[in-house]
Amino acid sequence: MSADEDYVYDEESGEWMSASELAAKRAAADTVEVRDAVGNLLADGDQVTLIKDLEVKGAGQTLKRGTLIKSIRLTGDPQEIDCRYDGIKGLVLRAEFVRKR
């Protein structure tokens, strides 16, 4: 922290903190942690494997247990991940049915 930095009052904690500290705290609060079925933290670009056979509504297809899904994207929802799979557009999976590879 530098001596010329602005300090602001954080109403949540009741403390004075530098503007940069407060901005970092708020950015961290906005991030959503997405965890797979066994508790591993997921991130954009991770590869996951299905732990259960899943019937894909609207595609008339079933994804089998052990299917590898490459390059997932987080949606901002702690239980949903967006992914691509051959022949299925707009596939969204629940994090509870995948395991990080």
N, C-alpha and C positions, 0 to 999 in steps of 0.2 A: 504494500500500500504506500502511496506517495502522500506527502503532506498537503498537496494542493487538490486532492481528490474530494469530490462532493460526498457528503454523508446524508443518508435518508433514513427516516424512521420506518421500521418494518412493524406494521400493526399486528401481524400474526405472532411474532416472537416477542414484541415489546422492546426491541433493541434497536440501537442505531448501528447501521452498517454502511459500508461504502456502496456506491451505486453499482459498481461492477460485481461485488459480492451478491447484492440483491438480485441483479439480472441473472447471474449464474444459478442462484437458488430457484428462481422462478422457472428458468429453462429446464432444470432438473425435475421440477415438479410436473411439468407438462409432458415429459416422456413417459411412455407406457411400457412396462416390462411384460413381455410375452414369454411364457414358459411352456415347454412341451410336456408330454405326459409324465415324464420322470423328473421334471423340475429344471431341466437345462434351459438357460436363457437363449432365446432365439433372436437373430438379427437379420436385416435385409441381406439377401444373397446366400443364406445358409441352404444346405441340402437337408431334406427330411425324408424319413421313411414312414409309411403308414403302419400302424400297429393293429389295424382292424380292417376287414373288408368293408368298403363304403359304397353304397349305391348312390350314383350321381343323378339327382333329380333333373329331369329335362334332357338328359343326354342318353338315357336308355343304356347306361353302361355301369359296370361295377369295377371299382378300383380295388385290386386285391391287396391283402396284407403283404407287406414287404416291398410295395411299389416305391421306387425312388422318385421324389419330386425335387427338381433342381431349381435353384435361384428363387427362393420365396421373397415376398415383400410384406412388410408389416402394414396393417391397415389403421392402426391407432386404437383398435379394439383389443383388449388384453386376451381375448379368446379366438380371434379370427386372423387367418393369414391368407394372403392373396397369392396364387401360384398359377403356373401354366403347365398344362399336360396335353400331349398330342390328342387332337380331336375334341378337346373340351375348352370352350372359351369362357373366360370369367370364372374360373374355379376358385372358390373360397372354402378353405378347410378350417375346422375347429382345431385349435392347438392341442386339445386333449386327445386327439386321434393320431398324432404324429410324434416321432422321436428324432431328435437331432442326430445327424450322421457324423 
